[in-house]
Amino acid sequence: MFRVLLIWLLAFSFAFGYIDEDLDGVDDSVDKCPGTPFDVLVNADGCPLEESGKFYIKLSASYSLDEGESSLTSYITVSYSNTNWYFSVTGSYLLDADESKNEVGDTYLFGSYILNWKNLYTQLGLNIKIPTSKVSKKIDYTPSILVDMYLNSIDVFLYGDYTFTNEEGLKNSYNLSVGIGNQFTYRFYLSTSFDYSQSNVSGYDDEQYISIYAIYDFTEKFFASILYSYGLNKSAIDHNIFGKIGYRF
């Protein structure tokens, strides 16, 4: 399942003589399952909880500004996750895209399998684009992989995907990202990354970005995240902001 924010500040732990090497919120003196990965929910004994799964509803929007031209897209996502699997359906709506204002966008189906081994988190995914907009005519397939290695509150991650497109006149494209993040508090996570892609949108030229991502849990059920990307070269979009608010149940 998606990473659950369960990390305590190391400074807090040391200041009060609290020792918790696997950072699951349970003191080592009473932890019956030491070495639990930090993205796994635990009980009072420090052992993983057996969960049937969680459903999510997420509302999000993306705003892009490039050479004075802007676009705005809204999304709604319904998803389900358990310990190893994640599935979602996302519908999009274009609010002011060029030549197609206020119309339904494409629909996306996503599924992934998650592996945890010691300090290594791996997610193998497949995204399927369903052509529900006026622009798209064919189904696209995008396999992806996320590898995340974490030590205490810091993690280093590598992400890659490759899109097999069936649209006439378009070639396959890919995205690569490498970054580092930190779980600053129980509720707040922040990361930065360098992103490189070859996109159909820019005529197959490479695009380079610096991105900042943050997620905050207001409660156990409500959370919000924001992603800001700054284009580093001429082919890249100058500014892109993606915000999301979600509810777990």
C-alpha positions as CSV (number, residue, x, y, z in Angstrom):
1,M,0.0,0.0,0.0
2,F,1.1,3.6,-0.3
3,R,3.6,4.7,2.3
4,V,1.9,5.6,5.6
5,L,3.5,8.4,7.5
6,L,4.7,6.8,10.7
7,I,8.2,8.3,11.3
8,W,9.2,10.2,14.5
9,L,11.9,12.8,14.4
10,L,15.2,11.4,15.4
11,A,16.0,14.5,17.5
12,F,12.9,13.9,19.6
13,S,13.9,10.3,20.1
14,F,17.4,11.1,21.3
15,A,16.3,14.0,23.5
16,F,14.0,11.8,25.6
17,G,16.1,8.7,25.7
18,Y,13.7,6.9,23.3
19,I,15.2,4.2,21.1
20,D,13.3,3.0,18.1
21,E,15.7,1.8,15.4
22,D,13.1,0.7,12.9
23,L,11.2,4.0,13.4
24,D,7.7,2.4,13.7
25,G,6.8,4.4,16.8
26,V,7.3,1.5,19.3
27,D,10.3,1.5,21.7
28,D,12.9,-1.2,21.1
29,S,12.5,-2.4,24.6
30,V,8.9,-3.6,23.9
31,D,9.1,-4.1,20.1
32,K,8.4,-7.7,19.3
33,C,9.0,-7.3,15.6
34,P,12.3,-5.2,15.2
35,G,13.3,-4.1,11.7
36,T,9.8,-3.5,10.4
37,P,9.9,-1.4,7.2
38,F,8.6,2.2,7.9
39,D,5.8,2.0,5.3
40,V,4.1,-0.8,7.2
41,L,1.4,-0.2,9.8
42,V,2.2,-1.8,13.2
43,N,0.3,-2.6,16.4
44,A,1.3,-1.8,20.0
45,D,3.8,-4.6,19.9
46,G,5.5,-3.2,16.8
47,C,4.3,-6.0,14.5
48,P,2.6,-5.5,11.1
49,L,-1.2,-5.1,11.1
50,E,-3.2,-7.5,8.9
51,E,-5.3,-5.1,6.9
52,S,-8.1,-6.0,4.5
53,G,-7.3,-2.9,2.4
54,K,-8.2,0.8,2.1
55,F,-10.3,2.8,-0.4
56,Y,-9.4,6.3,-1.4
57,I,-11.2,9.2,-3.1
58,K,-8.8,11.9,-4.4
59,L,-9.6,15.3,-6.1
60,S,-6.7,17.0,-7.9
61,A,-5.9,19.7,-10.4
62,S,-2.9,20.5,-12.6
63,Y,-1.9,24.0,-13.7
64,S,0.7,24.5,-16.4
65,L,2.3,27.8,-17.7
66,D,4.5,27.7,-20.7
67,E,5.7,30.8,-22.7
68,G,2.6,32.7,-21.5
69,E,0.1,30.0,-22.3
70,S,-1.7,28.2,-19.5
71,S,-3.8,25.1,-19.1
72,L,-5.8,23.7,-16.3
73,T,-7.0,20.1,-15.8
74,S,-9.0,18.6,-13.0
75,Y,-9.0,14.9,-11.9
76,I,-11.1,12.6,-9.7
77,T,-9.6,9.3,-8.6
78,V,-11.1,6.3,-6.9
79,S,-8.6,3.7,-5.7
80,Y,-8.1,0.6,-3.5
81,S,-4.9,-0.7,-1.9
82,N,-3.8,-3.4,0.4
83,T,-0.4,-4.7,1.6
84,N,0.9,-5.5,-1.9
85,W,-1.6,-4.3,-4.5
86,Y,-2.9,-0.9,-5.6
87,F,-5.6,-0.1,-8.2
88,S,-7.1,3.1,-9.3
89,V,-9.4,4.7,-11.9
90,T,-8.9,8.4,-12.8
91,G,-11.1,10.6,-14.9
92,S,-9.9,14.0,-16.2
93,Y,-11.7,17.2,-17.3
94,L,-10.0,19.9,-19.4
95,L,-11.0,23.3,-18.2
96,D,-9.1,25.6,-20.6
97,A,-6.9,23.5,-22.8
98,D,-6.0,25.0,-26.2
99,E,-8.6,24.3,-28.9
100,S,-10.7,22.2,-26.6
101,K,-12.0,24.2,-23.7
102,N,-14.2,22.6,-21.0
103,E,-14.4,19.1,-22.2
104,V,-13.9,15.6,-20.9
105,G,-10.3,14.4,-21.0
106,D,-8.8,10.9,-21.0
107,T,-9.5,8.2,-18.4
108,Y,-6.6,6.2,-16.7
109,L,-6.6,2.8,-15.2
110,F,-3.6,2.0,-13.0
111,G,-2.5,-1.2,-11.2
112,S,0.7,-2.0,-9.3
113,Y,2.3,-4.7,-7.2
114,I,4.5,-3.6,-4.2
115,L,7.4,-5.5,-2.8
116,N,9.2,-4.7,0.5
117,W,12.5,-6.2,1.4
118,K,14.4,-4.8,4.4
119,N,15.1,-1.1,3.5
120,L,14.0,-1.5,-0.1
121,Y,10.6,-0.6,-1.5
122,T,9.7,-1.5,-5.1
123,Q,6.5,-0.8,-7.0
124,L,5.9,-2.4,-10.4
125,G,3.0,-0.6,-12.2
126,L,1.0,-0.5,-15.4
127,N,-1.0,2.6,-16.5
128,I,-3.6,2.3,-19.3
129,K,-4.9,5.4,-21.0
130,I,-8.5,5.1,-22.2
131,P,-9.2,7.6,-25.1
132,T,-12.3,9.4,-23.7
133,S,-11.2,12.8,-25.0
134,K,-11.6,14.2,-28.5
135,V,-7.9,14.3,-29.1
136,S,-7.0,10.7,-28.2
137,K,-8.1,7.8,-30.5
138,K,-6.1,4.8,-29.3
139,I,-5.2,3.1,-26.0
140,D,-1.8,3.7,-24.6
141,Y,0.1,1.4,-22.2
142,T,2.7,2.6,-19.7
143,P,4.6,0.1,-17.5
144,S,6.6,1.7,-14.7
145,I,9.0,0.9,-11.9
146,L,9.7,2.8,-8.6
147,V,12.6,1.7,-6.4
148,D,12.9,3.5,-3.1
149,M,15.7,2.8,-0.6
150,Y,15.3,4.3,2.9
151,L,17.4,4.7,6.0
152,N,15.8,6.1,9.1
153,S,13.8,9.1,7.9
154,I,15.7,9.7,4.6
155,D,14.9,7.9,1.3
156,V,16.5,7.9,-2.1
157,F,14.3,6.9,-5.1
158,L,14.5,6.1,-8.8
159,Y,11.5,6.1,-11.1
160,G,11.1,5.2,-14.7
161,D,8.3,4.5,-17.2
162,Y,7.9,3.8,-20.9
163,T,4.7,4.6,-22.9
164,F,3.7,2.4,-25.8
165,T,1.4,4.6,-27.9
166,N,-0.9,3.5,-30.7
167,E,-1.7,7.0,-31.8
168,E,-1.0,7.7,-35.5
169,G,2.0,9.9,-36.0
170,L,3.3,9.6,-32.4
171,K,6.2,7.6,-31.1
172,N,6.8,5.9,-27.8
173,S,8.1,8.1,-25.0
174,Y,9.6,7.7,-21.5
175,N,10.2,9.4,-18.2
176,L,13.1,9.0,-15.7
177,S,13.4,10.6,-12.2
178,V,15.9,10.4,-9.4
179,G,15.5,12.1,-6.1
180,I,15.8,12.2,-2.3
181,G,13.2,12.8,0.4
182,N,12.9,13.1,4.1
183,Q,10.1,12.3,6.6
184,F,10.4,15.4,8.7
185,T,7.5,14.6,11.1
186,Y,4.9,12.0,11.7
187,R,2.6,13.8,9.2
188,F,4.9,15.7,6.8
189,Y,7.1,14.3,4.0
190,L,9.1,16.4,1.5
191,S,11.3,15.3,-1.5
192,T,13.1,16.8,-4.5
193,S,14.0,15.2,-7.8
194,F,15.6,15.7,-11.2
195,D,13.3,14.5,-14.0
196,Y,14.2,13.7,-17.6
197,S,11.7,12.8,-20.3
198,Q,11.2,12.4,-24.0
199,S,7.7,13.6,-24.7
200,N,5.4,13.5,-27.7
201,V,4.1,17.0,-26.7
202,S,7.4,18.7,-27.4
203,G,8.2,17.0,-30.7
204,Y,10.3,14.2,-29.1
205,D,12.9,16.6,-27.7
206,D,14.2,15.9,-24.2
207,E,12.6,17.7,-21.3
208,Q,14.4,18.4,-18.0
209,Y,12.8,19.4,-14.7
210,I,13.6,20.0,-11.0
211,S,10.6,19.0,-8.9
212,I,9.5,19.4,-5.3
213,Y,6.9,17.2,-3.8
214,A,5.2,17.4,-0.4
215,I,2.5,15.4,1.4
216,Y,0.8,16.2,4.7
217,D,-1.7,14.1,6.7
218,F,-4.2,16.4,8.4
219,T,-5.8,13.3,10.1
220,E,-5.6,9.5,9.6
221,K,-8.1,9.9,6.9
222,F,-7.6,13.3,5.2
223,F,-4.4,14.2,3.4
224,A,-3.1,16.6,0.8
225,S,-0.1,16.8,-1.5
226,I,1.5,19.2,-4.0
227,L,4.0,18.8,-6.7
228,Y,5.8,21.7,-8.4
229,S,8.1,21.3,-11.4
230,Y,10.3,23.9,-13.0
231,G,11.5,23.4,-16.6
232,L,15.3,23.5,-17.1
233,N,15.5,23.6,-20.9
234,K,13.5,25.1,-23.8
235,S,11.6,22.0,-24.6
236,A,10.3,21.7,-21.0
237,I,7.1,23.3,-19.7
238,D,8.2,26.4,-17.7
239,H,6.0,25.8,-14.6
240,N,3.7,23.0,-13.6
241,I,1.8,22.6,-10.3
242,F,-0.2,19.5,-9.4
243,G,-2.3,19.6,-6.2
244,K,-4.3,16.9,-4.6
245,I,-6.6,16.4,-1.6
246,G,-7.7,12.9,-0.6
247,Y,-9.7,10.8,1.9
248,R,-9.0,7.3,3.1
249,F,-11.7,5.0,4.4
